């Protein structure tokens, strides 16, 4: 499920949604268009900057404007590189102007581990079923 918020809403409302839905980010939409991204990092910065009045700050005041977005056919390595280079823990996935989802760095790390585990199992299976060397041949040649 995708969670969005309008830029005019308060940071307090955003925190409430993030806590209720147990999500670390909200995509900010205005006029049917993605205009920003709000993550727990921006919320913490708002708390520090706003002091006792942080709850009254608007989402627009603290969001990341025009965040980088992934395309639906982006390769995992490219996605990971984009997140690392731009310090984005959450990346919206957009098809033109349609929000398809949000990928977290946790999602990427999990996919990489699963891929490595699969490759590891395939290599072990290959080694286990290594063909026997015929007489006079050296193993592996």
C-alpha positions in Angstrom: 0.0 0.0 0.0 1.2 3.5 -0.8 1.0 6.4 1.5 1.0 10.0 0.4 0.5 13.4 2.0 -0.2 16.9 0.8 2.4 19.6 1.1 0.2 21.8 3.2 -0.4 19.2 5.9 1.5 19.5 9.2 4.5 17.5 10.2 2.5 16.3 13.2 -0.1 14.8 10.8 2.7 13.2 8.8 4.2 11.6 11.9 0.8 10.3 12.9 0.3 8.6 9.5 3.9 7.2 9.5 3.4 5.7 13.0 -0.1 4.4 12.3 1.0 2.7 9.0 4.5 1.7 10.3 6.2 3.3 7.3 9.4 5.4 7.1 8.4 7.7 4.3 5.5 9.5 2.7 5.4 10.6 -0.9 4.2 14.2 -1.2 1.7 14.9 -3.9 0.2 18.2 -5.0 -2.1 18.6 -8.0 -1.7 15.0 -9.0 2.0 15.3 -9.2 4.8 14.1 -7.0 6.5 17.2 -5.5 8.5 15.7 -2.7 9.4 13.0 -0.2 9.2 13.0 3.6 11.2 10.5 5.6 12.0 10.1 9.2 15.2 12.0 8.6 13.4 15.1 7.5 11.0 14.8 10.5 14.0 14.6 12.9 15.5 17.6 11.3 12.2 19.5 11.7 12.1 18.6 15.4 15.6 20.0 15.8 15.0 23.1 13.8 11.5 23.8 15.0 12.0 23.3 18.7 8.7 23.2 20.7 6.8 24.3 17.6 8.0 21.5 15.2 4.5 20.0 15.0 3.1 23.2 13.3 5.7 23.1 10.5 4.2 22.1 7.1 5.3 19.1 5.2 6.4 21.5 2.4 8.8 23.2 4.8 10.7 20.1 5.5 10.3 17.6 2.6 12.9 16.7 0.1 11.8 18.5 -3.1 11.7 16.7 -6.4 13.4 13.5 -5.2 15.1 11.2 -7.6 12.8 8.4 -8.7 13.3 4.9 -10.0 11.7 3.6 -13.2 9.9 0.3 -13.1 12.5 -1.4 -15.3 15.6 -0.2 -13.4 18.2 -2.9 -12.7 19.0 -3.6 -9.0 22.7 -2.4 -9.3 21.5 0.9 -10.9 18.8 1.3 -8.2 21.4 0.7 -5.4 23.9 3.1 -7.0 21.2 5.8 -7.3 20.2 5.5 -3.6 23.8 5.5 -2.4 24.9 8.4 -4.6 22.0 10.6 -3.6 21.7 9.5 0.0 18.1 8.5 -0.4 17.0 5.6 1.8 13.6 5.6 0.1 13.0 6.0 -3.6 9.7 6.4 -5.3 9.1 4.2 -8.3 7.4 6.2 -11.0 6.1 5.3 -14.5 5.8 8.8 -16.1 3.7 10.6 -13.5 2.1 7.5 -11.9 3.4 6.4 -8.5 3.9 2.6 -8.6 5.6 2.2 -5.2 8.4 3.1 -2.9 11.6 1.1 -2.6 13.5 1.2 0.6 17.2 0.6 1.1 16.2 -2.4 3.2 14.3 -3.8 0.2 17.4 -3.4 -1.9 19.7 -5.0 0.7 17.3 -7.9 1.1 17.1 -8.5 -2.7 20.9 -8.5 -3.0 21.2 -11.0 -0.1 18.6 -13.3 -1.8 20.4 -13.1 -5.1 23.7 -13.9 -3.5 22.2 -16.8 -1.6 20.7 -18.2 -4.8 24.1 -17.9 -6.6 25.8 -19.5 -3.7 23.4 -22.5 -3.8 23.9 -22.9 -7.5 27.7 -22.9 -7.2 27.6 -25.4 -4.3 25.3 -27.6 -6.4 27.6 -27.4 -9.4 30.7 -28.3 -7.3 28.8 -31.2 -5.6 27.9 -32.6 -9.1 31.4 -32.0 -10.6 32.0 -34.5 -13.3 34.5 -37.3 -12.5 37.8 -36.9 -14.3 38.7 -39.7 -16.7 42.0 -41.6 -16.2 45.0 -39.4 -17.0 43.0 -36.1 -16.8 43.5 -33.6 -14.1 40.3 -32.6 -12.3 38.7 -29.5 -13.6 40.3 -29.6 -17.0 
